[in-house]
Amino acid sequence: MSLNLTILGCHSATPRVNAYPTSQYLEINNRHFLIDCGEGTQRQMRKYKVGFSKIDHIFISHLHGDHFYGLVGLLSTYGILSREKELHIYGPKGIKEVTLLQLNISQSHAKYKTVFHELSSNKSELIFEDDKVSVSTIPLNHRVYTNGYLFKEKEKPKKLHMGNISNYEEIGRADYLNIKAGKDITLSTGEIIPNDELTLPPKKALSFAFCSDTMYKPDIVPIIKDVDLLYHEATFLADREDLAKKTKHATSKQAAQIAKDANAKQLVVGHYSGRYKDISLFQKEAQEIFNNTELAVPGKNFKIDAE
């Protein structure tokens, strides 16, 4: 079990040389997700060797251009590449209309089916689940309807403690599934062997929380409690908290406070305003509250292996 996050873009909306708007590629428990799709995302995917064909689920936080204007270009490229696999897109209500309008007018033809999952709830909800991973929304507070996303590995079954199991001749392979499921074993003598004696704890299930554009919103803390890796926007430094509040963005200190209150293991900040020339100030400021803070930088990789 592992979690691997690649930053494709991490800057705010104003165009700059060598600066790319928000997009991230997440590998978690052998699942592959694209999170937001600002302009230039597919170029960044090529640059950092993200396989286009691996992506079956795209999550868009909100309908501001720096978070989804790269989507139509990517979908068009999938058509050129003769993609046939179904593609799922999750995002605010309206994403289907705006995307299909552009594809239809440009006569972009594709063999693959696109399934849109439009979101409108202001409460956290489960929007994707399979046997390995679940994804839930994190309701945020921005100028338009916005969600973050919480990605969680499913708990794995317990591991067999073969050293202890070998002490009991009656216990065979036919019992292994029951033991992994947490059941005790009753021997022919009537003796009950506790499951804890026959198993070892599974590796920890990992989690990643993506908190896109939002003003300081402490009520998200219970949703992301104990998260292993947290990305939280930090458009401004604390010196412009007034502007952050006006534009419904967050400061680096506010992001750090969320990480601290949520007992996150690691914080990544990004979405820097173009007014700041030295982004190291964001890390320095956040570390005053939450020491384990890193900066989002295009191409930077954050990897966590389960203990």
C-alpha positions as CSV (number, residue, x, y, z in Angstrom):
1,M,0.0,0.0,0.0
2,S,1.4,3.4,-1.0
3,L,0.5,6.9,-1.9
4,N,2.3,8.9,-4.6
5,L,1.4,12.5,-5.5
6,T,2.9,14.4,-8.4
7,I,2.4,18.1,-8.7
8,L,1.7,19.1,-12.3
9,G,0.7,22.7,-11.6
10,C,0.4,24.8,-8.5
11,H,0.1,28.5,-9.3
12,S,-2.9,30.8,-9.3
13,A,-4.7,32.2,-12.3
14,T,-2.4,35.0,-13.6
15,P,-0.3,33.6,-16.5
16,R,3.4,33.6,-15.9
17,V,6.5,32.1,-17.6
18,N,7.2,28.6,-16.3
19,A,4.2,28.7,-14.0
20,Y,1.2,26.3,-14.4
21,P,-2.2,26.4,-12.8
22,T,-3.5,23.7,-10.5
23,S,-3.3,20.0,-11.5
24,Q,-2.2,16.9,-9.6
25,Y,-1.7,13.2,-10.4
26,L,-2.4,10.8,-7.6
27,E,-1.5,7.1,-7.4
28,I,-3.0,5.4,-4.4
29,N,-3.3,1.7,-3.8
30,N,-2.7,1.1,-7.5
31,R,-5.5,3.5,-8.6
32,H,-4.7,6.5,-10.7
33,F,-6.5,9.9,-10.5
34,L,-6.2,13.3,-12.1
35,I,-7.2,16.2,-9.7
36,D,-8.0,19.5,-11.4
37,C,-6.9,20.2,-15.0
38,G,-5.7,23.8,-15.5
39,E,-4.2,25.0,-18.8
40,G,-1.2,23.0,-19.8
41,T,-2.0,20.0,-17.8
42,Q,-1.5,17.5,-20.6
43,R,1.9,19.0,-21.4
44,Q,2.9,18.6,-17.8
45,M,1.6,15.0,-17.9
46,R,4.0,14.4,-20.8
47,K,6.8,16.2,-19.1
48,Y,6.5,14.2,-15.9
49,K,5.7,10.9,-17.6
50,V,2.1,10.5,-16.4
51,G,0.6,7.9,-18.6
52,F,-2.6,9.2,-20.3
53,S,-4.1,5.8,-20.5
54,K,-3.9,5.2,-16.7
55,I,-6.4,8.0,-16.0
56,D,-10.0,6.8,-15.8
57,H,-11.3,9.3,-13.2
58,I,-10.8,13.1,-13.2
59,F,-11.9,15.2,-10.3
60,I,-12.5,19.0,-10.8
61,S,-12.8,21.1,-7.7
62,H,-14.6,24.1,-9.3
63,L,-15.3,25.9,-12.5
64,H,-12.7,28.6,-12.4
65,G,-10.5,28.5,-15.5
66,D,-7.2,27.9,-13.7
67,H,-8.7,24.6,-12.5
68,F,-10.4,23.2,-15.5
69,Y,-9.6,25.0,-18.8
70,G,-7.2,22.2,-19.7
71,L,-9.9,19.6,-19.5
72,V,-11.3,20.0,-23.1
73,G,-7.8,19.8,-24.5
74,L,-7.1,16.6,-22.7
75,L,-10.4,15.0,-23.7
76,S,-9.7,16.0,-27.3
77,T,-6.3,14.4,-27.1
78,Y,-7.9,11.2,-25.8
79,G,-10.0,11.2,-29.0
80,I,-6.9,11.6,-31.2
81,L,-5.2,8.7,-29.3
82,S,-8.3,6.5,-30.1
83,R,-9.1,5.9,-26.4
84,E,-11.8,3.4,-25.9
85,K,-12.0,3.0,-22.1
86,E,-14.8,4.8,-20.3
87,L,-13.8,8.1,-18.6
88,H,-15.5,9.4,-15.5
89,I,-15.4,13.2,-14.7
90,Y,-16.5,14.5,-11.3
91,G,-17.2,18.2,-10.8
92,P,-19.8,20.9,-10.0
93,K,-23.1,21.0,-11.8
94,G,-22.5,22.6,-15.2
95,I,-19.3,20.8,-16.0
96,K,-21.1,18.5,-18.4
97,E,-22.8,21.4,-20.3
98,V,-19.6,23.5,-20.6
99,T,-17.5,20.6,-21.7
100,L,-19.8,19.0,-24.2
101,L,-20.5,22.4,-25.7
102,Q,-16.8,23.0,-26.6
103,L,-16.4,19.4,-27.8
104,N,-19.5,19.5,-30.0
105,I,-18.7,23.0,-31.5
106,S,-15.1,21.9,-32.3
107,Q,-16.4,18.6,-33.7
108,S,-14.0,16.7,-31.5
109,H,-14.9,13.0,-32.1
110,A,-14.2,10.3,-29.6
111,K,-14.8,6.5,-29.4
112,Y,-14.8,6.5,-25.6
113,K,-17.8,7.2,-23.4
114,T,-17.6,10.1,-21.0
115,V,-19.6,9.8,-17.8
116,F,-20.2,13.0,-15.9
117,H,-20.9,13.0,-12.1
118,E,-22.2,16.4,-11.3
119,L,-22.0,17.6,-7.7
120,S,-24.2,20.1,-5.9
121,S,-24.4,19.0,-2.2
122,N,-23.0,21.3,0.5
123,K,-22.3,18.3,2.7
124,S,-19.5,15.7,2.4
125,E,-20.6,12.8,0.3
126,L,-19.1,9.5,-1.0
127,I,-18.8,9.9,-4.8
128,F,-16.5,7.0,-5.7
129,E,-15.7,3.6,-4.2
130,D,-14.2,0.3,-5.4
131,D,-12.5,-2.5,-3.6
132,K,-9.3,-0.5,-3.0
133,V,-10.1,3.2,-2.7
134,S,-12.9,5.6,-1.7
135,V,-13.3,9.3,-2.6
136,S,-15.5,11.7,-0.7
137,T,-16.1,15.4,-1.2
138,I,-14.8,18.2,1.2
139,P,-17.2,21.1,0.9
140,L,-15.2,24.4,0.6
141,N,-16.0,28.1,0.7
142,H,-15.0,29.9,-2.5
143,R,-16.6,32.4,-4.8
144,V,-18.2,29.6,-6.8
145,Y,-19.4,26.2,-5.7
146,T,-16.2,24.3,-4.8
147,N,-15.2,20.9,-3.4
148,G,-12.0,19.4,-2.2
149,Y,-11.6,15.6,-2.3
150,L,-10.6,13.0,0.3
151,F,-8.9,9.9,-1.1
152,K,-8.7,6.9,1.3
153,E,-7.3,3.4,0.9
154,K,-9.6,0.6,2.0
155,E,-8.6,-1.2,5.1
156,K,-6.8,-4.4,4.3
157,P,-7.5,-7.7,6.0
158,K,-5.3,-8.8,8.8
159,K,-2.1,-10.7,8.0
160,L,-1.6,-14.3,9.0
161,H,0.9,-14.9,11.8
162,M,2.3,-18.1,10.3
163,G,4.7,-18.7,13.2
164,N,1.8,-19.0,15.7
165,I,-0.5,-20.8,13.2
166,S,2.1,-23.5,12.8
167,N,1.8,-24.4,16.5
168,Y,-1.7,-25.8,15.7
169,E,-1.8,-28.8,13.4
170,E,-5.6,-28.6,13.0
171,I,-5.4,-25.2,11.4
172,G,-5.1,-25.5,7.6
173,R,-5.4,-23.4,4.5
174,A,-9.1,-23.7,4.6
175,D,-9.1,-21.6,7.8
176,Y,-7.0,-18.8,6.4
177,L,-9.8,-16.6,5.0
178,N,-11.8,-16.8,8.3
179,I,-8.7,-15.9,10.2
180,K,-8.0,-12.9,8.0
181,A,-11.6,-11.9,8.4
182,G,-11.0,-11.7,12.2
183,K,-12.6,-14.9,13.3
184,D,-11.4,-17.0,16.2
185,I,-10.6,-20.7,15.6
186,T,-12.2,-23.5,17.6
187,L,-10.1,-26.7,17.8
188,S,-11.6,-30.2,18.0
189,T,-10.9,-30.1,21.8
190,G,-13.2,-27.1,22.2
191,E,-10.3,-24.8,22.8
192,I,-10.8,-21.4,21.3
193,I,-7.7,-19.8,19.7
194,P,-8.1,-16.0,19.8
195,N,-7.8,-14.3,16.4
196,D,-5.2,-11.9,17.8
197,E,-2.9,-14.8,18.4
198,L,-3.1,-15.9,14.8
199,T,-2.8,-12.6,13.0
200,L,-0.6,-9.5,12.6
201,P,-2.0,-6.0,12.1
202,P,-2.4,-5.0,8.4
203,K,-0.4,-2.1,7.0
204,K,-2.0,1.3,7.7
205,A,-4.5,2.5,5.1
206,L,-3.3,5.8,3.7
207,S,-5.2,9.0,2.8
208,F,-4.8,12.2,0.9
209,A,-6.9,15.4,1.2
210,F,-7.0,17.9,-1.6
211,C,-8.3,21.3,-0.5
212,S,-8.6,23.5,-3.5
213,D,-9.5,27.2,-3.5
214,T,-11.2,28.2,-0.2
215,M,-11.2,30.7,2.5
216,Y,-10.3,29.5,6.0
217,K,-12.9,26.9,6.8
218,P,-12.2,25.1,10.1
219,D,-15.3,22.9,9.9
220,I,-13.6,20.7,7.3
221,V,-11.2,19.4,10.1
222,P,-13.4,16.5,11.2
223,I,-13.6,15.3,7.5
224,I,-9.9,15.2,7.1
225,K,-8.9,14.2,10.6
226,D,-5.6,12.2,10.8
227,V,-5.0,12.5,7.1
228,D,-1.5,11.3,5.9
229,L,-1.0,14.0,3.3
230,L,-2.9,17.3,3.0
231,Y,-2.7,19.7,0.1
232,H,-4.3,23.1,1.1
233,E,-4.3,26.2,-1.0
234,A,-2.3,29.2,0.3
235,T,-2.7,32.0,-2.1
236,F,-1.5,34.7,0.2
237,L,0.8,35.3,3.1
238,A,-0.6,36.5,6.4
239,D,0.2,40.1,5.5
240,R,-2.7,40.0,3.0
241,E,-5.3,38.2,5.1
242,D,-7.7,41.0,4.3
243,L,-7.4,40.2,0.6
244,A,-7.6,36.5,1.2
245,K,-10.9,37.0,3.0
246,K,-12.2,39.3,0.3
247,T,-11.4,36.9,-2.5
248,K,-12.3,33.8,-0.5
249,H,-8.8,32.3,-0.5
250,A,-6.5,31.2,2.4
251,T,-3.2,32.3,3.8
252,S,-0.3,29.9,4.5
253,K,-0.8,30.3,8.2
254,Q,-4.5,29.4,7.9
255,A,-3.5,26.3,5.8
256,A,-1.1,25.4,8.6
257,Q,-3.7,25.8,11.3
258,I,-6.0,23.4,9.4
259,A,-3.2,20.9,9.2
260,K,-2.4,21.2,12.9
261,D,-6.1,20.9,14.0
262,A,-6.6,17.9,11.7
263,N,-3.5,16.2,13.0
264,A,-2.3,15.8,9.4
265,K,1.0,14.0,9.0
266,Q,2.3,16.3,6.3
267,L,1.1,19.6,4.6
268,V,1.7,20.8,1.1
269,V,0.8,24.4,0.2
270,G,0.3,25.9,-3.2
271,H,-1.8,28.2,-5.5
272,Y,0.6,31.1,-4.9
273,S,-0.4,34.6,-5.9
274,G,1.8,36.1,-8.6
275,R,2.5,39.1,-6.3
276,Y,5.1,37.0,-4.4
277,K,8.5,36.4,-6.0
278,D,9.9,34.2,-3.3
279,I,7.6,31.2,-2.6
280,S,9.9,30.0,0.2
281,L,8.1,32.6,2.4
282,F,5.0,30.4,2.3
283,Q,6.8,27.5,3.8
284,K,8.6,29.6,6.4
285,E,5.3,31.2,7.5
286,A,3.4,27.9,7.6
287,Q,6.2,26.2,9.6
288,E,5.6,28.6,12.5
289,I,2.4,26.7,13.1
290,F,2.9,23.3,11.4
291,N,6.5,22.3,11.0
292,N,6.1,19.4,8.5
293,T,5.1,21.8,5.6
294,E,6.4,21.4,2.0
295,L,5.9,23.6,-1.0
296,A,4.1,22.5,-4.1
297,V,6.4,22.8,-7.1
298,P,5.8,21.5,-10.6
299,G,7.3,18.0,-10.9
300,K,7.7,17.5,-7.2
301,N,6.7,14.1,-5.9
302,F,5.4,13.2,-2.5
303,K,5.5,9.5,-1.7
304,I,4.3,7.7,1.4
305,D,4.6,4.0,2.1
306,A,2.4,2.3,4.6
307,E,4.0,1.2,7.9
